Amino acid sequence: MKVLSVENLSFYYEEEKVLNNITFDISAGEFVILTGENGAAKSTLIKNIIGILKPATGKVTISKKNQAGKALSIGYVAQNISAFNSGFPSTVQRFVESGRYSQNRWFKRLDAIDYEHVDRALEAVGMTNMRNKLIGQLSGGQKQRIILARVFALDPDLYVLDEPTNGMDSHSRRKFYKLLKHLTKQHGKTIMMVTHADDEIEGFYDREIRLIREEGSPWRCFSMTSSNAHLLQD
């Protein structure tokens, strides 16, 4: 089933066109990476998809139901989030736990299954030993990791991740990619992730969508090409 469909999407910043005629579909259980040179409006496209920005033309359709017929949930991680100040009144544990509170659950206690999700999420991003730290005491990279952990704890159907591995070392990144592949292949999750296409991520994802400069137009005007990850030529 199609989880995400983007049709003829264009977007302007004031009078400047930065996305042009973007069209692609993503199916349930796919791990798709979104790539392109610096300035290729990748984050802008992501924001159009999740509704932070509104396309000038075209449309974005996200399935209302998951494969089980329940309401589809989305987990979004923006690029370089480190906006917690030193007085942010929460521990890492409590912050990640908040990912388990969905609509109509705010006044219910977490159960053993919820705490299992939280533990796995913290382990996935290498923050288990930091669970009792105050968020304001963390580095920027650690804050990025706990935001990822909160999304993992939510256990969404569709993950939209904007360069989530910033601040991770090579070992952590490969472990992270392995987890994402497991989520798609074993649990049917759908993942769209902005990242760089390099040898490190080869073998983990299913498809690459690359934003490229549209020939004969201003340098910030882009179109989209998509192909099998193993056949794409840079």
N, C-alpha and C positions, 0 to 999 in steps of 0.2 A: 504493500500500500504506500501511496505517496504521503509523506509527512509534511514536506515543504515544497511549494511551487512558486517560482519567481517568473513573472511574465512581462517582458518588454519594459523593464524598470529603468527609468532615468531619474537623475537627481541633480539639482543645481544648488550651489552656494551663491546666493544673490543672482548675478547674471552669468556666472561661470558654471558650465556643465562639467560635472566630475564623474558621473556614471551615465552610460548610454546604452540603452537597449539590452539590458541584462536579462537573460532567460536561462533557467535551469530548474531541475527537479531533484529532490533527495528523497529516497525511499526509506522505510523503516529498516533498521539494522545496518545502515551504511555509516561508515566513518569517512567523511569527506573533508579534505583540507582546502582552504582558500588561500591562495598565494598571489604574489605580484611584487614588483619592485617597490622600493620605498616611495610613498606618496601616491600609491595606486588606489587609494580610497577604499581599502579593504574594511577598515573600521566603519566607514560611512555606509558601506553596503550592509554590514551587520546591523547597524542602528536602524536602517530602513526596514530590514527584515523583522526585527522585534518590535518596531513601532515607536522608537524614540524619535526618529525622523520620518517624514512623510514623502513618498516618492512624488516627483513632478508628473510622471506618466507611468503607466503600467500598474501592476498589482502584485501583492504578496498574499499567498494563501497558505495558512498553516492548518493542518487537520485538527478538527475539534475533538476527535476520539483517538485513543491509542489502539493497538492491535487487540487488546482485550475488551474494547468497546467502552472503556471508561474515559473520563475527561483527560485529554492529553496535557501533561505538565511540561514546563520549559524551565531549564536552568541556564542562566546567563552569567558569564564572567567577563567584565569589561577589561580593557587593557590597562595594566599598571595601576591597579587600585591600591593605594596605600594612604588613604585619607583619614585613618583613625588618629586622633590626637592623643597626647600622653595621658589625658584624663578619661579616656573612653572606659565607661564603668562595666566592663565585662571580662570574664576570663575566656580563654580560647575554648574551653569545654562548653560553657554556656552559649557562646556565639555559634558554635557548630551545632549544638542541640537545637537552636532556633530554626535550623533548616528542616527539622522534623515537624514543625507546626505548620500545617496547611490550613486552608480555609475551613472554618467551623471546628478547628481543633485547639483554639487558643487557650481554652480553660480546662483542657484535659491533660492528665499527667502522661508523661512518656512511659512506655512499657519496655520490656526486655528487648523486643525487636527493634524499637527505636534506638536504644542504647547500643545495640549491636551495629546498627547502621552508622552511628556516630563513631564508634571505635574503629570500624573499617575505614571510614572516611579520613580520620586522623592518621591512621597507619598509611593510607594510600599516598598522603602528601608528606610523610615523614615528620609529623608534628605530635606524635603520641606523647613524647617526653615533655612537651611544652603545654600540655592541656590545662595546667593550673596557673599559667602565666596570664597577666593582664594584657589585653590586646595592645594597649598603649606602650607597652614595654618591648614590643616586637620590632624587628627591622622591616623595611619595605618588602623584601622578598618573603619573609615569614607571614606578613599580612596577606600577601597574594596567595600563599598556600592555604591559609585558613579560610579564605573566601572560596577557594576551590573545594576545600573539605566541606564547607556548608552546602555547596551545590551537590556534592556527592551524597551527603546525608539526606538531602531532599529526595534523591533517587528519581530524577525526572525522566520523562520519555525522550525528550529532545534536549541535548546539550549544545549551547552556542557559546563557544570559547574564543576569546580574542587574545591571541598570543599568551596563553596561560602559563607557559614554561619560563617566562622571564624570571631570572633570579635562581633558577635551578641549575645544578651542575649536570654534566653529561650523563652520569649514572642515574641521577634522579629523573632526568628527562626520558631516558629509555624505559625506566620502570613505569613512568607515567603513561607513555605511549602503549606499553603492554597492557596496562589497566584499561585504557580506552578501547583497545582491540577486544579485550575480554568482555567489556560491557556490551559491545555491538554483537559479537559472535555468540556469546553465551546467554545474554539477557535481552537481546533485541533492541537495545537502545540505539538512538540515532544521534550522530555527532557531526557538527560542523565547526571546524576549528581554523582560525587564522594562524598561520605559521609559515616557516620557511621550508621549502622542499629541499632536503639534503639527504645524504647517505644515512644519517642517524635515524630518520623516521621511515626510511624505505622498509616495506614489508609489513608495516602496521596499518596503513590506511587503505581504503578501497579506491577512491577517486581523487583527482586533483582538479579544482576549478581555479583557473589563473586569470587574473585581471591584467589586461595588456593595453598599451597605448593604441588608440585608434589612429591609423595612418592618415596623414594629411589634416589633422585637427590639432587644437591646442594640447599641450603635453599632459594636462590633467583630465583629458577626456578619454574614457576607457570603454572598452567592450570586453566581452567575456568569452573564453574558450574553455571547453571541458573535454577531457579524454581519459582513457584508462591510465592509471598512475604509472604503469610500467612501460607505456608507449609514448608518454609525453616527452617531447624534446624541447629543451630550453632554447 
